[in-house]
Amino acid sequence: MVWVPLLLVAFVAAGAGCVRVCRASIAAARPHEVSGGTDDLTVCEAAYLAGGPLRVTDLTLVSMHRARRLLLAHTGWATVVDSAGGGGDELECAVLGAIGPGGQSPVPAVRPAVAAAEPIRLLADGLVERGLAVSEEGRRELAAGVRAVRAGFLLTLVLGTVAALLVPEGERAPVLAGFALPLIGSGLCLLIGLIDVYPYTRWASPAGQRLLAGLSRADPLTALATRGPAVLEPELRAALKP
């Protein structure tokens, strides 16, 4: 019975990871009361819920490009065409600030700067308060839970292999059956966690996902917000490529 302590260690490791990821998933899926319908969701809010800060940044860049305030070249450079037309909103001002006074900057340098800007943080905070987005703390906890479950799964696999080698071949059946339980449990929890951190669900709560599902993709900017740069023409896709 030398393998029993190894089995107990496997159960503890797998159980701890499963509890953590399940708690994080339940917290992220906690229902919220949401007033209004899909009309309450702006295109920028939809972009955040579907793809996070970088999706909002891409939406703003493409919107400015189509309004002829910005030129996005397929070479990956952004050039300011009109820095004053209409004043612009806070997100557009953040883009212009990230490009700098020279009026030209590589898009890969602009995207993370805008994604970290204050207007997007305020947008995210508002969505979290309305129960439409998962908080940053919730995303961190869920990601940590997935890592813990993955580590528990791998540890159980290693301990099960070692335990099977420590007993005679004719006595391995109960060993394999015992280690199968934490393996299956941690595998299922890992699957749940990976679904919950999938890019589409990483940002939006269940309430936010329902609002996203109700949006029409007929408008090009809405399609970009919900589906990402894949809906754009090749030149713009090349311009936004990291």
C-alpha positions in Angstrom: 0.0 0.0 0.0 2.9 2.3 -0.5 1.0 4.0 -3.3 -1.8 5.3 -0.9 0.1 8.4 0.3 0.8 9.3 -3.3 -2.9 9.0 -4.0 -3.8 11.2 -1.1 -1.3 13.9 -2.4 -2.9 13.6 -5.8 -6.4 14.1 -4.3 -5.4 17.1 -2.3 -3.6 18.8 -5.3 -6.4 18.1 -7.7 -9.1 19.1 -5.2 -7.5 22.4 -4.3 -7.3 23.4 -8.0 -10.8 22.3 -8.7 -12.3 24.2 -5.8 -10.4 27.3 -6.8 -11.5 27.3 -10.5 -15.1 26.4 -9.6 -15.3 29.3 -7.1 -13.9 31.7 -9.7 -16.3 30.4 -12.4 -19.3 30.7 -10.1 -18.3 34.2 -9.1 -17.9 35.3 -12.8 -21.3 33.7 -13.7 -23.2 35.3 -10.7 -26.4 36.8 -12.2 -26.9 40.5 -12.2 -29.9 42.7 -12.8 -29.5 44.5 -16.1 -31.9 47.3 -17.1 -32.8 48.0 -20.7 -32.2 46.1 -23.8 -29.5 45.8 -26.5 -29.9 49.5 -27.3 -28.1 50.3 -24.0 -24.9 48.7 -25.3 -22.8 51.1 -27.4 -20.5 49.8 -30.1 -17.4 50.5 -27.9 -19.0 48.6 -25.0 -19.7 45.7 -27.3 -16.1 45.8 -28.4 -14.8 45.6 -24.8 -17.2 42.8 -23.9 -16.2 40.8 -27.0 -12.5 41.4 -27.1 -11.3 43.6 -24.3 -9.2 46.8 -24.4 -7.4 45.9 -27.6 -10.7 45.4 -29.4 -11.9 48.8 -28.4 -8.6 50.2 -29.6 -8.9 48.5 -33.0 -12.5 49.8 -33.3 -11.4 53.4 -32.6 -8.5 53.2 -35.1 -10.7 51.8 -37.9 -13.5 54.4 -37.1 -11.0 57.2 -37.3 -9.6 55.7 -40.5 -13.0 55.6 -42.1 -13.8 59.2 -41.0 -10.5 60.2 -42.7 -9.0 61.5 -39.5 -6.4 58.8 -39.6 -4.6 56.8 -42.2 -3.9 53.1 -41.5 -1.3 51.8 -43.9 -1.0 48.1 -44.7 2.7 48.5 -43.7 1.6 48.9 -40.1 1.9 52.7 -39.6 -0.8 55.1 -38.4 -0.7 58.7 -39.8 -2.8 61.6 -38.4 -4.7 63.2 -41.3 -7.0 65.5 -39.3 -6.2 66.1 -35.6 -8.9 68.7 -35.0 -11.9 67.7 -37.1 -14.9 67.6 -34.8 -12.8 67.5 -31.7 -13.1 63.8 -31.3 -14.1 61.8 -28.2 -11.9 60.7 -25.3 -10.9 57.5 -27.1 -9.9 59.4 -30.3 -7.9 61.8 -28.1 -6.1 58.9 -26.6 -5.2 57.6 -30.0 -3.8 61.0 -31.1 -1.9 61.2 -27.8 -0.4 57.7 -28.3 0.7 58.6 -31.9 2.4 61.7 -30.5 3.2 65.2 -31.9 5.0 63.8 -34.9 1.7 62.6 -36.3 2.9 59.2 -37.3 3.6 56.0 -35.3 3.7 52.2 -35.8 0.3 50.7 -35.0 1.9 48.0 -32.8 3.1 50.8 -30.5 -0.2 52.6 -30.5 -2.5 49.7 -29.7 -1.1 48.8 -26.2 -0.8 52.5 -25.3 -4.4 53.2 -26.1 -5.6 50.0 -24.5 -4.1 51.1 -21.2 -5.5 54.6 -21.4 -7.9 56.1 -18.9 -11.0 56.2 -21.2 -10.9 52.4 -21.6 -10.4 51.8 -17.9 -13.5 54.0 -17.2 -15.4 52.1 -19.9 -14.5 48.8 -18.3 -15.4 50.0 -14.8 -18.8 51.1 -16.0 -19.5 47.7 -17.5 -18.4 45.9 -14.4 -20.7 48.1 -12.3 -23.6 47.2 -14.6 -22.8 43.5 -14.3 -22.0 43.1 -17.9 -18.2 42.6 -17.6 -16.0 40.4 -15.5 -13.8 42.4 -13.1 -10.0 42.3 -13.4 -9.8 40.5 -10.1 -12.2 37.9 -11.3 -10.2 37.3 -14.5 -7.0 37.0 -12.5 -8.5 34.5 -10.0 -10.0 32.4 -12.8 -6.6 32.3 -14.7 -4.9 31.3 -11.4 -7.4 28.6 -10.9 -6.8 27.2 -14.3 -3.1 27.1 -13.7 -3.7 25.3 -10.3 -5.9 22.7 -12.0 -3.4 22.1 -14.8 -0.6 21.7 -12.2 -2.8 19.3 -10.2 -3.6 17.3 -13.3 0.0 16.9 -14.3 1.0 16.1 -10.7 -1.7 13.4 -10.5 -0.5 11.9 -13.8 3.1 11.8 -12.6 2.2 10.3 -9.2 -0.1 7.8 -10.8 2.7 6.6 -13.1 5.1 6.3 -10.2 2.6 4.5 -8.0 1.9 2.0 -10.8 5.6 1.3 -11.1 5.9 0.7 -7.4 3.5 -2.3 -7.3 3.6 -5.6 -9.1 1.9 -5.7 -12.5 -1.0 -7.9 -11.2 -1.9 -5.3 -8.5 -2.0 -2.2 -10.7 -5.8 -2.3 -11.3 -6.8 -0.7 -8.0 -3.9 1.8 -8.3 -5.1 3.0 -11.8 -8.7 3.1 -10.6 -7.8 5.2 -7.6 -5.8 7.8 -9.6 -8.5 7.9 -12.3 -10.8 9.8 -10.0 -8.6 12.9 -9.4 -7.5 12.8 -13.1 -11.1 12.9 -14.3 -12.1 15.5 -11.8 -9.2 17.8 -12.6 -9.7 17.2 -16.3 -13.3 18.3 -16.2 -12.5 21.4 -14.1 -9.7 22.3 -16.5 -12.2 22.1 -19.4 -14.6 24.4 -17.5 -11.9 26.8 -16.7 -10.6 26.9 -20.3 -14.1 27.6 -21.5 -14.4 30.5 -19.1 -11.2 32.1 -20.1 -11.8 31.8 -23.8 -11.3 35.2 -25.4 -15.0 35.8 -26.0 -16.1 35.0 -22.4 -13.0 36.3 -20.7 -14.4 39.9 -20.6 -18.2 39.5 -20.7 -20.3 38.2 -17.9 -23.3 36.0 -18.8 -25.5 39.1 -18.9 -23.0 40.8 -21.2 -22.9 37.8 -23.4 -26.6 37.8 -23.8 -26.5 41.5 -24.9 -23.8 40.7 -27.4 -25.8 37.8 -28.8 -28.7 40.2 -29.5 -26.6 42.7 -31.5 -27.0 42.9 -35.3 -23.8 42.3 -37.3 -25.1 44.2 -40.3 -23.2 47.4 -39.3 -19.5 47.1 -40.2 -18.3 48.7 -37.0 -20.6 46.4 -34.9 -19.2 43.4 -36.8 -15.7 44.5 -36.0 -16.6 45.0 -32.4 -18.1 41.6 -31.9 -16.0 39.5 -34.3 -12.7 41.3 -34.5 -10.4 42.3 -37.3 -11.2 39.2 -39.3 -14.2 41.0 -40.8 -12.0 43.8 -42.2 -10.6 44.2 -45.7 -7.0 42.8 -46.1 -5.3 46.2 -46.0 -6.8 47.1 -42.6 -6.2 43.6 -41.3 -2.5 44.0 -42.2 -2.4 47.4 -40.6 -3.7 46.1 -37.3 -1.7 42.9 -37.2 0.4 42.8 -34.0 
